[in-house]
Amino acid sequence: MSHVTEPRGWAPAPLLERESEILAIHRAVDELFGVSDTGSPTRRGGVLTFAGSGGIGKTTLLGEARRHAADRGCTVLFARGGEQEKQVPFHVMRQLIQPTFAALSEQERRDVLGSWHGIVAPALGLTASAKGRTAPDPQGVRDGLDWVVTHLAVRSGAPVVLILDDAHWADAESLAWLAAFAARAEELAMLIMVACRPDEIPSDAAPLRALMGRQGTRPHELAPLTTSAVARIVREALGDSADDVFCRECWAITGGNPFEVVELGMKGRDRGLKPHQDNIPQLRDLASAVKGSGLIERLEQLGPSTVRLAWAAAVLGNAVPIGIVGGVAALGDAQAADAIDQLHNARILTVLTSV
């Protein structure tokens, strides 16, 4: 089986001011194994949600959740909603299910799906749809998915952790299934984690709103970083000489958004900006680039091959083997490895399936 790997030669920065969220993640995973604060041996699943604006740290937290769950021996299913794919029925469910079924033979897939094979397999891309065949009934597919995920949870031999990032961009069919299935998570000792931007939930996405606010869900709304956390990031990027006025201006410009703070720090380092209050006008000029096309500009500076691999990884996701990502980007093994190293060093790409 493929595993998520840490970038070579890169140590992840600590998650500042996210201690309560990390503790909640660790406790929720522990409860899947029957470990609780009261010492009760009962295994318990449930739903854990993270809400906040873009760049506030939701994806980083889910990355921590994936690592911790994998370290504990859980079966981790991961998917991410996509702005360009939210009109594709069951796109998120394909991401969740396909990696597990990719390791099975066709006969093994049929054995697992049983009588649901003809309905579920085409909807999840496990087999080609018959030409001219009418689209399957969405409710029928959802019923089949109930069986598939329940079968996986019962037979996997390890607790199942299902993680969905950018749920505000998930397709309606997958969200309808997830919202309905969430009620069974506790009885199956299965943990569902969902992250989204509340202000970008479509008006017609009632299932997602219901999931984020359902009774029994453990919600976490991520707050911006404080001035002290922003100062720590700025000084790590630009040096300990960064004065308090300069650091506070970084906080004011970014609103304490972790992504924007890191981007601003890296942009200042690239430009050789001295972190003193006299240079605040130049800092504000840099901030306009960060809030606009700063990331794209930094990516393009890494060269066309690296850009091609980054786009391929963005489209395929990080559950796809490196060889396939390199092939889609039309890069040889050496070129792909070099591009991955550049993306890791630039902190644009943090994880990718190893084989």
VENZIDA-V13961 format. One line per field, one symbol per residue. psi: psi as a letter, one per 40 degrees, with the letter a starting at -180 (. if undefined). burial: I if it has 9 or more other C-alpha atoms within 8 Angstrom, else O. Layout:
psi=???
burial=???
This chain:
psi=iiihiiihehhiiihhffddddddddddddddefhideehehihaahhihiiiheeeddddddddddddddeeihhhiihihdeeeehhfddddddddddedeiiddddddddbeedddddddeeeiiihheiiiihdddddddddddddddddedeiihhhhhifdeeiiddddddddddddedddefhhhhhhihdeehidefdddddddeiheigihhhiiiidddddddddddeieehiddddddddddeeehdddddddddddddefhhgiddedddddddddddebfdddddddeeidddddddddddddieehidddddddefiidddddddddddddefdhdiihd.
burial=OOOIOOIOOOOOOOOOOOOOIIOOIIIIIIIIIIIIOOOOOOIIIIIIIIIIOOIIIIOOIIOIIIOIIIOOOIIIIIIIIIOOIIOOIIIIIIIIIIIOIOOIOOOOIIOOIOOIIOIIIIIIIIOOOOOOOOOOOOOIIIOIIIIIOIIIIOOIOOIIIIIIIIIIIIIIIIIIIOIOIIOOIIOIIIIIIIIIIIOOIOOOIOIIIIIIOOOOIOIIOIOIIOIOIIIOIIIOIIIOOIIOOIIIIIIOOIOIIIIIIIIIIIIIIOOOIOIIOOIIOOIIOIIOIIOOOIOOOOIIOIOOIIIIIIIIIOOIOIIIIIOOIIIIIOIOOOIIOOIIIIIIOOOOIIIIIIO
